[in-house]
Amino acid sequence: MGDVGSVVKPWLAVGLLWFAGLLNYLDRQVIFSVFPLLKADLQLTDAQLGLAGAAFLWIYSLLSPVAGYAGDKFGHKRVIIASLLVWSVVTWATGQAANLTQLVAARAAMGIAEAFYLPAALALIASHHGERTRGLATGLHFSGIYLGVVLGGWGGGWLGAHYGWRFPFLFLGAIGVAYSLLLTALPATAAGVRTEPVPFLAAARQLLRTPGFPRITIVFGIFSVAGWLVAAWMPAFLYEKFGMSLAEAGFNATFYVQAASILGILVGGPIGDRWSARRMQALGLAIAAPFLFLAGFTALPVLVLVGLAVYGLGRGAYDANNMPVVCQLVPEELRATAYGFLNCAGTLVGGTVAFAAGTLKAAFGLSVMLELAGALLVVGAAVLLALQPRLNQFRRR
């Protein structure tokens, strides 16, 4: 019976967290698909809508290190369930917003609640999976996140168009509350060689002094620059450069990247498990770089879509192997804290660049910025390859 449990629990954890990850990104993305309806109903300006989006981003990024530390200190399962319950209540409350103040407050609360989920979820999955399956397990979890992005954009827009902008929030909030009860069946973090985590500031100092960790944090920021540029500006790029309709631009900017990313994790995760997580990450960035450059450079729409698809393939390979690399660098009791710092760096750097792109767009054009992002990915791949001598100090499982 014990042998069966040792096989079932690791994949049960992935399965249960797959849907939680889907809800996490679906709930945060759905607001963008109903912006036009929100703007009309609450009589908001574009700047006010931007403030509502920024409130989530600022809080989420700045709180991520502390949120990751909370997962290590108080237990990953406990923090995951609490995070899901609170952000689901906040999602429901967003559908009750009657003015800008209430909307911004709801988005800020969403940033607080959701910041606690991803570091704890990835650390829990990593505890149940050794190096032979960790990349695949992490990648499968990310496939739920990718699908959540697509459903948040497409499904949220469909529900809003048919039932009003409030309904998606009320509906998704109720589902999340119900699922938080089902998530009590989630296996707890697997027992291992653990110690009580040190105080937060001491943990932060330890991570910053850990050989290799500052470098992978820089690479994560580089990776996020490309990701945020594509997510925030690719629809406008396709609309303006190729004259696509808004619907066509929105679909083409998201579908090919997300679909290829899922393929990238399904391929890159297992290869990373059997070969090298670090090298697979570097290969993913090296594959993505020229095709992101191509997407910005070419004058042919079909080549843009090819570029986005191959970029997504490399992105998936990188994402699937991110936590496995973290596990090789930092001790088990600081895994969620470490990912919290990565989340903070990626969101701050990537989000800032995406915001700045709006200002720089007139002077340089989106094509140039996409080309530069592709060049940065090459730098990230080189940094990862240079980590080889110091990696693998925590290869316990």
C-alpha positions in Angstrom: 0.0 0.0 0.0 2.9 2.3 0.8 4.4 1.7 -2.6 1.1 2.6 -4.3 0.9 5.8 -2.2 4.4 6.8 -3.1 3.5 6.6 -6.8 0.0 8.2 -6.6 0.7 11.1 -4.2 3.2 12.9 -6.4 0.9 12.9 -9.4 -2.2 13.6 -7.3 -0.5 16.7 -6.1 0.2 17.8 -9.7 -3.4 17.0 -10.8 -5.0 19.0 -7.9 -2.7 21.9 -8.3 -3.1 21.9 -12.1 -6.7 23.2 -11.7 -5.7 25.6 -9.0 -3.0 27.0 -11.3 -5.6 27.3 -14.0 -7.9 29.3 -11.7 -5.0 31.4 -10.5 -4.3 32.8 -13.9 -7.9 32.7 -15.2 -9.1 34.9 -12.3 -6.3 37.4 -12.8 -6.6 37.6 -16.6 -10.4 37.8 -16.9 -10.6 41.5 -16.1 -8.6 42.5 -19.2 -11.2 40.8 -21.4 -14.0 42.9 -20.0 -12.2 46.2 -19.9 -14.5 47.8 -22.5 -17.6 46.7 -20.5 -16.1 47.9 -17.3 -15.1 51.2 -18.8 -18.6 51.9 -20.0 -20.5 50.7 -16.9 -18.3 52.4 -14.3 -17.6 55.4 -16.5 -13.8 55.0 -16.2 -11.0 56.5 -18.3 -8.2 54.4 -19.9 -5.8 55.8 -17.3 -8.1 54.5 -14.5 -8.3 51.1 -16.1 -4.5 51.1 -16.2 -4.4 51.9 -12.5 -6.6 48.9 -11.8 -4.2 46.7 -13.7 -1.2 48.2 -12.1 -2.5 47.8 -8.5 -2.4 44.0 -8.9 1.1 44.1 -10.5 2.7 46.3 -7.9 1.3 44.4 -4.9 2.0 41.0 -6.4 5.6 41.7 -7.3 6.6 43.4 -4.0 4.9 40.8 -1.8 6.2 37.8 -3.7 9.4 37.2 -1.6 7.5 37.4 1.7 4.7 35.2 0.3 7.2 32.6 -0.8 8.8 32.7 2.7 5.4 32.2 4.3 5.0 28.9 2.3 8.3 27.6 3.6 7.6 28.7 7.2 3.9 27.8 7.7 3.5 24.9 5.3 3.0 24.8 1.6 -0.4 23.1 1.6 -1.9 25.4 4.2 -0.7 28.5 2.4 -2.0 27.2 -1.0 -5.5 26.5 0.3 -5.7 29.9 2.1 -4.4 31.7 -1.0 -7.0 30.0 -3.2 -9.9 30.7 -0.8 -9.0 34.4 -0.3 -8.3 35.2 -4.0 -11.6 33.4 -4.9 -13.5 35.6 -2.4 -11.8 38.6 -3.8 -12.7 37.5 -7.4 -16.3 37.4 -6.3 -16.0 40.8 -4.6 -14.6 42.3 -7.8 -17.9 41.5 -9.5 -19.6 43.7 -6.8 -17.4 46.8 -7.5 -19.4 49.9 -7.9 -16.7 52.5 -8.5 -13.0 52.9 -9.2 -11.9 52.8 -5.6 -13.6 49.5 -5.0 -12.2 48.1 -8.2 -8.6 49.1 -7.4 -9.0 47.8 -3.8 -10.2 44.5 -5.2 -7.3 44.2 -7.6 -4.8 45.1 -4.9 -6.3 42.4 -2.6 -6.0 40.0 -5.5 -2.3 40.7 -5.8 -1.9 40.0 -2.1 -3.8 36.7 -2.2 -2.3 35.3 -5.5 1.3 36.1 -4.5 1.2 33.3 -2.0 0.1 30.6 -4.5 2.8 29.9 -7.1 6.0 29.7 -4.9 4.3 27.3 -2.4 2.7 25.2 -5.2 6.0 24.7 -7.1 7.8 23.9 -3.8 5.2 21.3 -2.9 5.4 19.6 -6.3 9.2 19.6 -6.1 9.1 17.9 -2.8 7.2 15.0 -4.2 9.3 14.6 -7.4 12.9 13.7 -7.7 15.2 14.7 -10.6 13.7 12.0 -12.8 10.2 13.6 -12.9 10.5 17.1 -11.5 10.7 18.9 -14.8 7.7 17.0 -16.2 5.7 17.6 -13.1 6.5 21.3 -13.0 5.7 21.6 -16.7 2.4 19.9 -16.4 1.4 22.4 -13.6 2.4 25.2 -15.9 0.2 23.9 -18.7 -2.8 24.7 -16.4 -1.4 28.2 -16.0 -1.1 28.6 -19.8 -4.6 27.4 -20.4 -5.8 29.8 -17.7 -4.4 32.7 -19.6 -6.2 31.6 -22.8 -9.5 31.0 -21.0 -9.2 34.2 -19.1 -9.0 36.1 -22.4 -11.4 34.1 -24.6 -13.8 32.7 -22.0 -14.0 35.8 -19.9 -14.8 37.9 -23.0 -17.5 35.4 -24.0 -19.2 35.4 -20.6 -19.0 39.1 -20.3 -20.5 39.7 -23.7 -23.4 37.3 -23.0 -24.1 37.9 -19.3 -22.4 41.2 -18.4 -18.9 42.0 -17.0 -19.9 41.1 -13.4 -20.9 37.5 -14.1 -17.4 36.0 -14.8 -16.1 37.3 -11.5 -19.1 36.0 -9.5 -19.0 32.6 -11.4 -15.3 32.1 -11.0 -15.2 33.2 -7.4 -17.9 30.6 -6.5 -15.9 27.9 -8.3 -12.7 28.8 -6.5 -14.3 28.8 -3.0 -15.8 25.3 -3.7 -12.5 24.0 -5.0 -10.6 25.3 -2.0 -12.6 22.7 0.0 -11.7 19.9 -2.4 -8.1 21.0 -2.2 -7.9 19.7 1.4 -7.2 16.3 -0.3 -3.9 17.7 -1.5 -0.9 15.7 -0.2 1.2 17.7 2.2 4.8 18.6 1.3 6.8 15.3 1.2 9.0 14.7 4.3 12.7 15.2 3.7 15.8 16.6 5.2 14.2 19.8 6.5 15.0 22.4 9.1 13.0 25.3 10.3 13.5 28.3 8.0 15.6 31.1 9.3 14.1 34.6 9.7 13.1 36.3 6.5 16.0 38.8 6.3 18.5 36.0 7.1 16.9 33.8 4.4 17.1 36.7 1.9 20.8 37.2 2.7 21.4 33.5 2.4 19.8 33.3 -1.1 21.7 36.4 -2.3 25.0 34.8 -1.2 24.1 31.4 -2.7 26.4 30.8 -5.7 24.4 30.9 -8.9 21.1 32.2 -7.4 21.6 35.9 -8.2 22.5 34.8 -11.8 19.3 32.8 -12.3 17.4 35.7 -10.9 18.9 37.9 -13.6 18.0 35.4 -16.3 14.5 35.2 -14.9 14.2 39.0 -15.3 15.6 38.8 -18.9 13.1 36.0 -19.7 10.3 38.1 -18.2 11.2 41.1 -20.4 10.4 39.0 -23.5 7.3 37.5 -21.9 5.7 40.8 -20.9 6.5 42.5 -24.2 4.7 39.6 -26.1 1.8 39.5 -23.6 1.2 43.2 -23.4 2.0 44.5 -26.9 1.8 41.7 -29.4 -1.9 42.2 -30.1 -1.3 45.9 -30.8 1.8 45.0 -32.9 -0.2 42.7 -35.1 -3.1 45.2 -35.3 -0.9 48.1 -36.3 1.7 46.5 -38.5 -0.4 44.0 -40.4 -3.9 45.6 -40.3 -5.5 42.6 -38.5 -8.8 43.1 -36.8 -8.8 43.3 -33.0 -10.2 39.8 -32.7 -7.6 38.4 -35.1 -4.8 40.2 -33.4 -5.9 39.0 -30.0 -6.2 35.4 -31.1 -3.0 35.3 -33.0 -1.0 37.0 -30.3 -2.0 34.5 -27.6 -3.0 31.1 -29.1 0.2 30.2 -30.9 2.4 31.2 -28.0 0.3 29.3 -25.4 -0.2 26.2 -27.5 3.5 25.9 -28.4 4.4 26.6 -24.7 2.4 23.6 -23.6 4.2 21.5 -26.2 7.5 23.0 -24.9 6.9 21.8 -21.4 5.8 18.4 -22.4 9.0 18.0 -24.4 11.4 20.1 -22.4 10.4 18.9 -19.0 11.2 15.2 -19.5 14.4 16.0 -21.5 15.5 18.2 -18.7 14.9 15.5 -16.2 17.0 13.0 -18.1 19.7 15.4 -19.5 20.2 18.6 -17.6 17.6 21.1 -16.4 20.0 24.0 -16.7 21.1 23.1 -20.2 17.5 22.6 -21.2 16.6 26.0 -20.0 19.5 27.5 -21.9 18.5 25.6 -25.0 14.9 26.9 -24.6 16.1 30.5 -24.5 18.5 29.9 -27.4 15.6 28.4 -29.5 13.3 31.3 -28.6 15.7 34.1 -29.2 16.1 34.1 -33.0 12.4 33.4 -33.6 11.3 36.3 -31.3 13.8 38.4 -33.3 12.1 37.1 -36.5 8.7 38.0 -35.2 9.8 41.6 -34.8 11.8 41.8 -38.0 9.8 40.1 -40.7 7.2 41.9 -42.9 5.3 38.6 -43.5 2.4 37.8 -41.1 2.9 34.1 -41.4 6.5 34.3 -40.3 5.4 36.3 -37.3 3.1 33.5 -36.3 5.9 30.9 -36.9 8.2 33.1 -34.7 5.7 33.3 -31.9 5.1 29.5 -32.0 8.8 28.6 -31.8 9.3 31.3 -29.1 6.5 29.6 -27.2 8.2 26.3 -27.6 11.4 27.6 -26.0 9.4 29.4 -23.3 7.8 26.2 -22.2 11.1 24.4 -22.0 12.5 27.2 -19.8 9.4 27.3 -17.5 9.4 23.5 -17.0 13.0 23.5 -15.8 13.0 26.6 -13.6 12.1 25.0 -10.3 14.4 22.0 -10.9 17.3 24.4 -11.3 16.2 26.2 -8.1 16.2 22.9 -6.3 19.8 22.2 -7.3 20.9 25.6 -6.0 19.1 26.2 -2.7 18.2 24.1 0.3 14.8 22.4 0.5 13.5 24.7 3.3 14.0 27.8 1.1 12.6 26.7 -2.2 9.3 28.7 -2.1 11.2 31.7 -0.8 13.6 31.5 -3.7 10.8 31.3 -6.2 9.2 34.3 -4.5 12.3 36.3 -5.2 12.3 35.2 -8.8 8.7 36.1 -9.2 9.4 39.5 -7.7 12.3 40.2 -10.1 10.4 38.9 -13.2 7.3 40.9 -12.5 9.1 44.1 -11.6 11.5 44.1 -14.5 9.2 42.6 -17.1 6.2 44.7 -16.1 8.3 47.9 -16.0 9.6 47.2 -19.5 6.2 46.5 -20.8 5.0 49.8 -19.3 8.0 51.7 -20.7 7.4 50.2 -24.1 4.3 52.3 -24.4 6.4 55.4 -24.1 9.3 54.2 -26.3 7.0 52.8 -29.0 6.7 56.1 -30.9 10.5 56.6 -30.9 11.7 53.1 -31.7 8.7 51.0 -32.7 7.6 47.6 -31.3 9.7 45.8 -33.9 13.0 47.1 -32.5 11.9 46.2 -28.9 11.0 42.7 -29.9 14.4 42.3 -31.7 16.2 43.6 -28.6 14.3 41.2 -26.4 15.4 38.3 -28.6 19.0 39.4 -28.2 18.6 39.5 -24.5 17.5 35.9 -24.5 20.8 34.9 -26.0 22.5 36.6 -23.1 20.3 34.7 -20.7 21.2 31.4 -22.3 24.9 32.2 -22.0 24.6 33.0 -18.3 22.8 29.7 -17.7 25.5 27.7 -19.5 28.2 29.5 -17.4 26.6 28.2 -14.1 27.8 24.6 -14.7 30.7 24.4 -12.2 28.6 25.6 -9.2 25.3 23.8 -9.9 24.0 20.6 -8.3 25.0 21.4 -4.7 21.6 20.3 -3.4 20.9 17.2 -5.6 19.2 15.2 -2.8 16.5 13.3 -4.6 
